[in-house]
Amino acid sequence: MSGLPDEFGPRVRVSTVENLAPGAQEQIQALGFTSHGLVIRRGDRVVFKAADHGVRIEDVRAAVRRELAGRPAS
């Protein structure tokens, strides 16, 4: 995932949240994850999420392309 900004440009930023960080467990549960996952946000809005080991890079790339193009989620 760390290569996405190189692939898509400076509009894409990647950050991680350690599961032991304050508030992380609440975020994990609120997003419906068992232990971890990936979230793509546009501002405060979640536009894509994949839980735990269900993350597929092809889906992530498609979601990033869709958001960069300004198209609504299908």
Buried (B, 14 or more C-beta within 10 A) or exposed (E): EEEBEEEBEEEBEEEEEEEEEEEEEEBBEEBEBEEBBBBBEEEEEEBBBBBEEEBEEEBBEEBBEBBEEEEEEE
